[in-house]
Amino acid sequence: MSLASILENAAARFKDKAAIIYGEQRISFTSLEEDANRMAHALKKLGVKKGDRVAMLQSSNPEFVVTFFGIMKAGGIAVPLDSRYVADELEILFKDCTPRVLVIENPPLASLLPALDRFKSIGQIITVNAEPDKRFIGYKEIIAKYPASHVQTEVSPEDTAIISYTGGPTMKPHGVALSHGSVYTEAVNSVIGFEQTEKDVMMLFALPMYHQFGLTAALLGSFSAGTTVVVVPGTGRSIDSFMEAVEKEKGTIYPGV
């Protein structure tokens, strides 16, 4: 029982059905599975081994999904973070979870460039939607370079899959280690609770994928059910764009916090 199997099983069952709709992009389960394999190959080439942490400073988009499942396939531990964290906050978090690799979009890459040498554990940086830079590895380069052949790393249900940071009443983030088994079970329970099927359409708007509800219930639960996930670009900014997407894509489920 691994989280990687959720996408693998969905790709086998639903193939060319749209897994993610992002604006005008419609990405199939098969395409996501292939790109996740490419990401896993790249991470292993960078030295990521079972149990290594990979930090994610990414917004809710197809690249987030590919990165997450690539980490799962490589046997790594995903550390999805709010991209609004500033350098001082990230330095504290990175000292705690010691990620080996950072996958980051721009923004916030540009604002964090002066602080990168403070993140001592990070040996490699993968950039998404950023200008080419010889210091980093580009996401597009990975997708173009690495094979789509299946990658599988043996994990047990008790192995940690995700470290999720939450502040609660302390207002100081604490990392919570979540196992493959616990997240998998929660994703399936969400499907049961929502009475969700492959005919549903999940709408993601104000709930980010780095949030555990967004990741576990909205994304992983939907994929386990074969449900298409519609992500509205510019999440949380325009209720009009969200309502237009609901009408266009015939959304049936909307999770909110």
C-alpha positions as CSV (number, residue, x, y, z in Angstrom):
1,M,0.0,0.0,0.0
2,S,1.8,3.1,-1.3
3,L,0.5,6.5,-2.4
4,A,2.2,6.0,-5.7
5,S,-0.2,3.2,-6.4
6,I,-3.2,5.6,-6.4
7,L,-2.1,7.2,-9.6
8,E,-0.7,3.9,-11.1
9,N,-4.1,2.2,-10.6
10,A,-6.0,5.2,-11.9
11,A,-3.9,5.3,-15.0
12,A,-4.5,1.6,-15.6
13,R,-8.2,1.9,-15.1
14,F,-9.0,5.3,-16.6
15,K,-6.1,5.8,-19.1
16,D,-6.9,8.8,-21.3
17,K,-9.6,10.2,-19.1
18,A,-8.9,13.7,-17.9
19,A,-7.3,13.6,-14.4
20,I,-6.6,17.3,-14.1
21,I,-8.2,20.2,-15.9
22,Y,-6.2,23.4,-15.4
23,G,-7.5,26.3,-17.4
24,E,-7.5,25.0,-21.0
25,Q,-5.1,22.1,-20.2
26,R,-6.7,18.7,-19.9
27,I,-4.1,16.1,-18.6
28,S,-5.0,12.5,-18.7
29,F,-4.2,9.9,-16.0
30,T,-1.8,8.2,-18.4
31,S,0.1,11.4,-19.1
32,L,0.4,12.2,-15.3
33,E,1.6,8.7,-14.6
34,E,4.3,9.0,-17.4
35,D,5.5,12.4,-16.2
36,A,5.6,11.2,-12.6
37,N,7.8,8.3,-13.7
38,R,10.1,10.9,-15.4
39,M,10.3,12.9,-12.2
40,A,11.0,9.8,-10.2
41,H,13.9,8.9,-12.5
42,A,15.3,12.4,-12.2
43,L,15.0,12.4,-8.4
44,K,16.8,9.0,-8.2
45,K,19.5,10.4,-10.5
46,L,19.9,13.3,-8.1
47,G,20.5,10.8,-5.3
48,V,17.1,10.7,-3.6
49,K,16.7,7.4,-1.7
50,K,14.0,5.9,0.3
51,G,13.2,8.2,3.3
52,D,14.9,11.3,1.8
53,R,12.8,14.5,2.1
54,V,11.9,16.6,-0.9
55,A,10.5,20.0,-0.2
56,M,7.8,21.5,-2.5
57,L,7.2,25.2,-2.8
58,Q,4.6,25.0,-5.5
59,S,1.1,26.2,-6.2
60,S,-1.9,24.0,-7.1
61,N,-1.2,22.9,-10.7
62,P,-0.3,19.8,-12.8
63,E,3.4,20.2,-11.9
64,F,2.6,19.9,-8.2
65,V,0.8,16.6,-9.0
66,V,3.7,15.2,-11.1
67,T,6.2,16.2,-8.4
68,F,4.3,14.7,-5.6
69,F,3.8,11.3,-7.3
70,G,7.4,11.4,-8.5
71,I,8.5,11.7,-4.9
72,M,6.3,8.8,-3.9
73,K,7.6,6.6,-6.7
74,A,11.2,7.4,-5.7
75,G,10.5,6.4,-2.1
76,G,11.0,9.9,-0.9
77,I,9.0,11.9,1.7
78,A,7.1,14.9,0.3
79,V,7.2,18.1,2.3
80,P,4.6,20.4,0.6
81,L,4.8,23.9,1.9
82,D,3.0,27.2,1.6
83,S,4.9,29.2,-1.0
84,R,4.2,32.4,1.0
85,Y,6.8,31.4,3.6
86,V,9.7,33.8,3.8
87,A,13.3,32.9,4.1
88,D,13.5,33.1,7.9
89,E,10.6,30.7,8.2
90,L,11.9,28.3,5.6
91,E,15.3,28.2,7.3
92,I,13.7,27.0,10.5
93,L,11.5,24.4,8.7
94,F,14.4,23.1,6.6
95,K,16.6,22.7,9.6
96,D,13.8,20.6,11.1
97,C,13.0,18.3,8.1
98,T,16.4,18.5,6.3
99,P,15.2,18.2,2.7
100,R,17.7,16.9,0.1
101,V,16.0,18.5,-2.9
102,L,13.8,21.6,-3.2
103,V,11.2,21.9,-6.0
104,I,10.3,25.5,-6.4
105,E,8.3,27.8,-8.6
106,N,8.9,31.4,-9.5
107,P,7.6,33.2,-7.5
108,P,8.9,32.7,-4.8
109,L,12.3,31.6,-6.3
110,A,13.4,35.2,-7.2
111,S,12.8,36.5,-3.7
112,L,14.6,33.5,-2.1
113,L,17.7,33.6,-4.3
114,P,19.8,35.6,-1.7
115,A,18.9,33.2,1.0
116,L,19.5,29.8,-0.7
117,D,22.9,29.3,0.9
118,R,21.2,29.4,4.3
119,F,19.3,26.1,3.4
120,K,22.2,23.9,4.3
121,S,20.6,20.5,3.7
122,I,19.5,21.2,0.1
123,G,21.8,19.8,-2.4
124,Q,19.7,20.2,-5.6
125,I,17.0,22.6,-6.7
126,I,14.4,21.9,-9.4
127,T,12.7,25.0,-10.8
128,V,9.3,25.2,-12.3
129,N,8.3,28.1,-14.7
130,A,11.6,29.9,-14.0
131,E,14.2,31.3,-16.4
132,P,17.0,28.8,-17.3
133,D,19.8,28.9,-14.7
134,K,22.8,26.6,-14.8
135,R,22.7,26.4,-11.0
136,F,19.3,24.6,-11.1
137,I,17.5,21.8,-13.0
138,G,14.5,22.8,-14.9
139,Y,11.2,20.9,-14.7
140,K,10.8,21.0,-18.5
141,E,14.3,19.6,-18.9
142,I,13.3,16.6,-16.7
143,I,10.1,15.9,-18.6
144,A,12.0,16.1,-21.9
145,K,15.1,14.1,-20.8
146,Y,14.0,11.2,-18.6
147,P,12.1,8.0,-19.6
148,A,8.4,7.3,-18.8
149,S,9.3,3.7,-17.8
150,H,7.7,2.6,-14.5
151,V,9.5,3.4,-11.3
152,Q,8.7,1.6,-8.1
153,T,10.4,1.7,-4.7
154,E,9.2,-0.7,-2.0
155,V,7.6,1.0,0.9
156,S,5.5,-0.3,3.8
157,P,2.2,1.2,5.0
158,E,4.1,2.4,8.1
159,D,6.7,4.3,6.2
160,T,6.4,8.1,6.2
161,A,5.1,9.6,3.0
162,I,4.5,13.2,3.9
163,I,5.6,15.7,6.4
164,S,2.9,18.3,6.9
165,Y,3.6,21.5,8.8
166,T,0.8,22.9,11.0
167,G,0.9,25.7,13.5
168,G,-2.4,25.2,15.4
169,P,-2.8,27.5,18.4
170,T,1.0,27.9,18.8
171,M,1.4,29.8,15.5
172,K,4.7,28.0,15.2
173,P,4.7,25.2,12.5
174,H,5.4,21.7,13.7
175,G,6.0,18.9,11.3
176,V,3.6,16.0,11.4
177,A,4.8,12.7,9.8
178,L,2.0,11.0,7.9
179,S,2.4,7.4,6.7
180,H,1.5,5.9,3.4
181,G,-1.1,3.7,5.1
182,S,-2.8,6.5,7.1
183,V,-3.0,8.9,4.1
184,Y,-4.2,6.1,1.8
185,T,-6.9,5.1,4.3
186,E,-8.1,8.7,4.7
187,A,-8.2,9.2,0.9
188,V,-10.5,6.2,0.6
189,N,-12.6,7.2,3.5
190,S,-13.1,10.6,1.9
191,V,-14.4,8.9,-1.2
192,I,-16.8,6.9,0.9
193,G,-17.9,10.0,2.8
194,F,-18.5,12.0,-0.3
195,E,-20.2,9.0,-2.1
196,Q,-17.7,9.9,-4.8
197,T,-17.5,8.1,-8.2
198,E,-15.7,8.4,-11.5
199,K,-18.7,10.4,-12.7
200,D,-18.1,13.2,-10.3
201,V,-16.0,16.4,-11.0
202,M,-14.0,17.8,-8.1
203,M,-13.6,21.6,-8.0
204,L,-10.5,23.0,-6.4
205,F,-10.6,26.8,-5.8
206,A,-9.6,28.3,-2.5
207,L,-8.2,25.0,-1.0
208,P,-4.5,24.6,-1.9
209,M,-2.9,21.2,-2.7
210,Y,-0.2,21.7,0.0
211,H,-3.0,21.7,2.6
212,Q,-3.7,18.1,3.8
213,F,-7.4,18.3,3.1
214,G,-6.7,19.5,-0.5
215,L,-4.0,16.9,-1.0
216,T,-5.6,13.9,0.7
217,A,-9.3,14.3,0.2
218,A,-9.6,16.4,-3.0
219,L,-6.6,15.1,-5.0
220,L,-5.7,11.6,-3.7
221,G,-9.3,10.6,-2.9
222,S,-10.5,11.8,-6.4
223,F,-7.8,9.9,-8.2
224,S,-8.6,6.7,-6.3
225,A,-12.2,7.1,-7.4
226,G,-11.3,8.1,-11.0
227,T,-12.7,11.6,-10.5
228,T,-11.5,14.5,-12.6
229,V,-10.1,17.3,-10.6
230,V,-10.6,20.9,-11.9
231,V,-8.1,23.4,-10.7
232,V,-9.0,27.1,-11.3
233,P,-5.8,29.0,-12.1
234,G,-5.3,32.0,-9.8
235,T,-6.9,30.0,-7.0
236,G,-8.8,32.1,-4.5
237,R,-8.7,35.3,-6.5
238,S,-11.8,35.4,-8.6
239,I,-15.1,33.9,-7.6
240,D,-16.4,34.7,-11.2
241,S,-13.7,32.5,-12.7
242,F,-14.6,29.7,-10.3
243,M,-18.3,29.9,-11.1
244,E,-17.5,29.9,-14.8
245,A,-15.4,26.7,-14.3
246,V,-18.2,25.0,-12.4
247,E,-20.6,25.7,-15.1
248,K,-18.2,24.7,-17.9
249,E,-16.9,21.5,-16.4
250,K,-20.2,20.5,-14.6
251,G,-18.6,20.4,-11.2
252,T,-20.3,18.2,-8.6
253,I,-18.1,18.4,-5.5
254,Y,-16.5,21.5,-3.9
255,P,-14.4,21.0,-0.7
256,G,-13.7,24.1,1.4
257,V,-12.1,24.8,4.8
